[in-house]
Amino acid sequence: MRDFVKARSLAAGFLLASALGGCASDAPPPVDTGVGAPIADLPEGQGTVSGLLYDPEAFFIHMLTFPTEPGQEDMAPPPALFDGTPYLVFSAIPGAQVRLSSPGLPDVSSGPSAFTGHWQVNGVTLSDGLPYIAEAIPPAEGVTLIPGAPFPLPPTDYFPTRTLRPIQVNVSECSSQTALMVGNTGGLDAVAQYLTMEGTETTVADLLDPAKTGGVVLFWVHAPSFYYDFFLIPQDSVAAESSAGQVIPLMWAPPEGFPGQSPMGFFAMPGPVSFLGYFALVLPPGQTEPVTVSFTDIYEPEEGEEPGPFGPRPLPIPPAVVAPHPGVSVQRVFAFPNMAPPPRDPLEDPGYPPMDERWRCEPPFPQE
């Protein structure tokens, strides 16, 4: 909501001018401060949003396959140039634009992303209640990832991709935001092959055709991460079901070309469980109502098994609610830690106040 102020001359300013000018006959006349005074609009509050743009499927593959043997550390550029992880080096998307959009707010776009995948959008309207969604748009000439990855990936045609994590721009700078982009050689190809083998002839182009589907949402289930919303290890042994459409679990193996495997190595599985926490939701054409996708951690610890880094299994995983949208979207789903906070000694020094994390620009988590 814009703030409107009535621009009026302050009486104090006139009194000061009179005091400095004494009783001179050329003193300026007083400015009208009544109901006829002019009205001026304050400029809208604006902020800057910046982050990284990369292929999450390529990131995942490099995370699994990047060599760690002594003497092979020099196979990647210096990590400091790429925010501390070599996986991003070979999955960063250069030359693409990131467009921020929100119903009720003006769209605004970045310039071409750097070869490191960094992007920045200036002049973003501030709002306390209307979050933005980022859409990554590939360049007209196509995308070429940085060459030299230890695990080579096939040439890929990339598609405009929406990242469904909302960005709440209510501070002047939202840094470390994530925009994702996927193409035709990963999970989408695996889904198309799976549907074809199930009896519905399907191509990747069909999945993105609004006349044939209501859109595809790719879900990654993983523990929350602090920096750039990266995932370190996707959550294993997760089941999913949806209120509409078809949920298809996805897996990965080094690409060997077996039936149903995509050029990147992804393949679909029947049933509700993905051992990678990776799913595709294919919506029917004409779907307009929001769709709820529920996730369940089905891992059963053995007797005496030590809890993992996020506490004992199963982990709580909240459902995701998505609004149908043509094309492809990616949604991150957090499997939250299952640990109670340690008790605090009332006599212990409380330490520093909580860190200001408004730079994350996250909307409030919906209350159950």
N, C-alpha and C positions, 0 to 999 in steps of 0.2 A: 504494500500500500504506500503510495507516494505521500510524502509529507508536504503539506501546503502551508506556507507562511505568508503573512501579509507584510510586505516590505514597507516599513514605516521609519521615518527619521526619528531618532531618539531625541527627546527633549534635552537630554544632557549635552548632546553635541551642539545644539543651538545655543544653550547657555554658555558653553565654553567659548564658542565663536564670539558671542556678545562680550564676554569678559575680556577677550584678547583685543577686540576692536574698539572697546570703550563705547562711546556714544556717537561714533562716526556716522555720517549721513549715508555712507555707501555700504552699511551693514546688509548682508543678504537677507531677503525676506524669509520668514519661516516656511518650512515645507509642510504641506498638508498632511496631517496625521489622522484625519477623520475617516469616515466610511468610504470616501472617494479615493483613498490612497491606492496606488497600483498594487497588484498581486503578482508575485513571482514564484515559480516552481523551484524547489531545491533539486539539484541533480540526483538521479537515482544512485543508491549505493552500489558499487561494483567491486568485484574481486577477481583474483587470478586463480585458475585451476591448472595444475600441471601433474605429470606422471609419466608412466611408461606404457608403451604399446608393444605387445608381443603375442606370439602364437602359443597358447597354453598346451597344446598337444606336443609341439616341438619341445617346449620347456620340460614337459614330463618325460619325454623320451631321452633327452640329454641328461636329465637328472638320474635316470636309471642306468645309462650306459656310459657316462663320462668316465674316462680312465683315471684311476687313482694310484697306479703303480709308480714307484720312484722312477724319475727320469722322464715322465710324460707330462709334467706340470706345465711345460712350455707350449703345449698344444693349444692353449687359449690366450687371447690378449690379456694384459694385466687386469686382474679383477677389479682394481680400484676404479678403472674407467667405466665399469658397468655395475656399479652399486654392489660390489662384493660377491657376485656369483657368476661363474663362467657359463652357467646354463642360459643366462639371459643373452650372452654374447651372440649365440647362434640361434636364438628364437626371437630377437628383436625385429620389429617391422619398421623399415625405413620408408620415408617418402609418402606416408599416408596421413590423412586428416582425421581429427577427432572432433565430432560435432556433439555439442551438449544441447539437449532439448528437454522441455518440460511444458505440459499444458498450462497455459496462462503466463508463460515467461518467453521472452524472445530467444530464438536459437542463436548460438554463437559457435564459431569453429576455430580450430587451431590452424597454423600453417603446417607445411609438411613436417612429419616427424623426422628427427635426426637419425643418423645411421645406428645410434645406440637405442633407438626407440623412444627417446624423450620427446614429449610434446607439451605445449602450453597454450592455454586459451585465456585471452585477456578480455576485460570488459564484461564479465559474467554478472548478471543481476543478482544482488543479494536477496535472499528470501528465508524466512524462518519456517515456512510451511510447505514450500513447493520444491521438492528435490529434482535434480537433473538426472537424466540417463545419458551415458556416453555411447555414441555409435562410431565405430572405426570404419573409415571408408578407404579402400585401397586406391593407389594411384592408377591412372589410366594405362600406364605402361606396364602394370603388373608389379609383383613383389619378388625381389630376389634377396633371400636371407644371406647374411654374412657367410662366405664360404670357409671351408677348412674345419668343419665340425668332425670330431673323432667318429661319430656315427652319422654318415651322410643321409640326408633326407631327400625324397624325390621332389622334382619341380612341382609347384602347387599353384593353382589358381585360387586366389583368396576372394572372399565375399564380404560385403558390408556386414558387420557383426555388432550387435548390441550387447553391452555388458550390463546386466540387470542389477548390479549393486548400485543403489541410489547414492548420489552425491549431493549432500545438503550444503549449499553454498551460503552460509550465514556468517562467515568471517572473511576477511579481506584476502586470505591466501589459503587455498586448499592444495597442499602438496602431497606427493606420494599416492596419487590416484592410479587406478589400473584400468586400461582399456585393452580388450582382447580381440583377436581376429583369427578366424579359422578358414580353412580352404577345403578343396575337393578330394584330398588324398588321405584324410584321417577318419574321424568318427562318422562324418556324414556319408562317406563312401561305404563304410561298413554297414550303416543302417540301410542304405539303398540296396546293397547286395542281400541283406537279411530279408527285407520285405519281398524282394524278387524271389528268393528261394522259398518264401512262405506262400507264394502264389500271386502276389501283386507286383507286376513288372514296374520297377521304380528306378529312376536315375537320381543323381544328386540335384540336377536341374528340376526334377519333379518335386523334390522336397522343398525347394524354395519358390515354387510356383503357387501364388495365392489361389489359383483356380483348383489346385490339387491338394494342398494342405493349408492348414491355418498357421503354419510356421513350425519351426523346430527349435527346441530349447535344449542345450547341452548342460547338464548339471555335473559339477565336481563337488564331491563331499570330502571335506578335509578339516583338520583342526584350525582354529583361527591363528593367523600369523601377524606379527607386528608390522612388518615392513612391506609396503607395496602390495599387500594382500596376497603374497605368494603362498603357495602350499609347499610344504617340505615332503610329506608322505600322504598321499590320498588315503582316506579311511577304507580299510578292507572290510569285507563281509557286511555289506549294506544291502537291504532290500528296499524297493520303492514301489509305490502304487499311486495312481492319479485318479482324480475325479472325472477326468475326460481325456480322450486321446489314448495313445499307446506309449507306455514306457518300455524302453529297450535297454537292457544292461550292456555295457561295453567292456571289453578286455583288450589287452595288448600282448603281443609276443614279437620277437624279431621277425621282420617280414620275410616269409618264405614262399608266399604265393599260394597257400592252400585255399580251398574254396571259401569265399566269404571274407577273406582277409583283405584289408585296404592296403594301398601301396606303402603307407606309413607303418602298418602292422596292426591296426585296430581291427577287431571283429566283434560281432554281436552274439549274444547268447540268449536262449529261451529262458523263461522263468523270471522271477523278480529280483534276483541277487546279482550284484556286481562285486567282484573281489578287488576292484580298483576304486569303488565308489564313483564310477563314471556312468552316466545314464543319458539317453536321448529321449525326449518327449516329443512325439509327433502328433500334432493337433489336427483335428479334422477341418476341412475347409468350411468357412462360415462360422467357426467358433467365435463367439463374442464375449461370453461370460468368463470371469476369472477362473483359473484352474488351480486346484490345490494338489500338490505332490507331497506325499508323506514318506518319510524315510525311517527305517528301523535298523539299529545295530543288532545283528543276529549272532555276533561272535559269543561263544560260550567258553569262558576260561576253564582250564583244567583245574582240578582240585590242587590247592597250594600254589597256583601260578601267581607270580608277582604282578602287581598292577603296572601298566605301561606309564609313559610319561604324562598322560592326561588323566590318570586315575583308573579305577577298575572298570572293566567292560561289563555290560554294554554302556555306551556313551549316549547321552541325550542328544537327539538331532531334531530341531524344530522343523515343521513343514515349510515348504516354499509355496507362495501364492504368486502366480504369474498371469499377467494380462495377455491374451493372444495378440500376436503381432506377426505380420508376414516376414519371411526370411528366417535368418538364424540368429539366435541369442545365446549367450553363455551366462549361467548363474552359478555363483559360489554358494555352497551350503555348508554351514559350520557345524561340525560335531563338537559340542562344547565339552570342556574338561569336566570330569565327574569327581570333583574333589571339593570337600568343604574347606573353607579358609581356616588356617591354623588359629587357635585361640590366642588372643593378645593379652599379655600381662598388663593390668591397669597401671602398674608402677613403671612400666617400660617407657622409655622415651618414644613418643609417637613418630619422631623423625621428620622428614621433609613433608610438606603438603603434597597432595596428589599432583602429578604432572598435568600440565595443560595440554590436552589432546584434541583441541578443537580443529587442528590441522587435518585430522582424519575426515572431517566433514561427513559424519555418519548420522543419518536420521535416528531418532529414538527407536530402540528395538520394540516391535509391537508387543503389547501386553496380552497374555493369554486370557 
